[in-house]
Amino acid sequence: MKAWICLPLIALVLTGCAGKTAYRDSCANQLDAAWKELDLAKAEGFAGTVSYSKALSLLTGAKTQQQFEAFEGCSNKAEKARFYIRESRAGR
C-alpha cells in the first residue's frame, strides 16, 4: 500500500526537477556569447560607458540566477545584457 502512495510522489518530484531545465541551454549560450561580446567591447575601449556598466551588472545577475537554477531569468538578463553591449559598442 505504501508503494502506491510513494510512487506518485516520486513521479511528481522527478517531474518538478525536469521542469527546471527548460532554459538551461539558452542561459548557458546567452551567457557565453555575452561575456565574449563584453570582452570585445572592453578591448575596443568601451568599458567606461554607461551601457557597458549596465551590461556587466546584468551579466552578474544572470550568472547568479544560473547558479540558483533560475534559467529563464538568467536567459532574459543575458539577452538584455547583449543589447546593452551592442549599445555600448555603438557609443550610446
N, C-alpha and C positions, 0 to 999 in steps of 0.2 A: 504494500500500500504506500509506503514512504517513497518508493521509487517512482510511483505515478505522480506524486506531488513534486519531487525534486527534478524530474525530467523537464517539465515545462519551465521551471525556474532557471535551470541551466541553459535552456534554449533562449530564454529571454535575455539572460546576461550576455551570452555569446552574440546575439543579435545587436545588443547595445554597443558592444565593443567594435563590431564590424562597421557600424554606422559612423564611427569617428574617423574612418579612413577616406571618406568621400573626397576631401580636398587635399589629402596628403601630398600627392604628386604635384598638383598645381601649386601648392605652397612652396614646396622644395624648388620647383623650376622657377617660379617667380622670384624667390629669394636669391637663387644663384645668379639669375640674369641681372637683377637689380644691383647686387654687390659688384658685379663686373662693370656695369654701367657707371656706378658710383666711383669706382676706381679710375675709370677713363675720364670722368668729369674732374676728378681731383688732379689727375695728370695734366689735363688741359688748362688748369688754373681756375676752375670754377668753384673751388672749395669754400670760398668766402661768401657765396651768395646765400640769400635767404632760402631760396628753393632747395639748395643743397642741404642746408640745415634741416629743413622740413623732411626731406627725403631720408636723411640719416636718422632722425628721431622715429619716423615711421618704420624704417627697417629694424631698428632696435625693438620696437613694439611687436613687429611681426615675428622676429626671432623668439621673443618671449612667448608669444602665443603658440608658436611651433613647439616649443618645449613643453607647454601645457596641453598639447594636442587640440588646440582650438584652430584647426586647419582652415576653416572658412574665413575667419577673421584675419589670419596670417596671410592668406592669399589676397584678400581685399587690401590690406595695408601695403603689401609688397607691390601690388598693381598701382596704388596711389603714389607710392614712392618712386616708381618708374616714371610716372607722369611728372613729378617734381624734378627728377633728374633731367628729363628732356627739357623742362623749362629752364633749369639751371644752365644747361649747355646752350640754350638759345639766348641766354643773357637776361632772363626775366626773373 
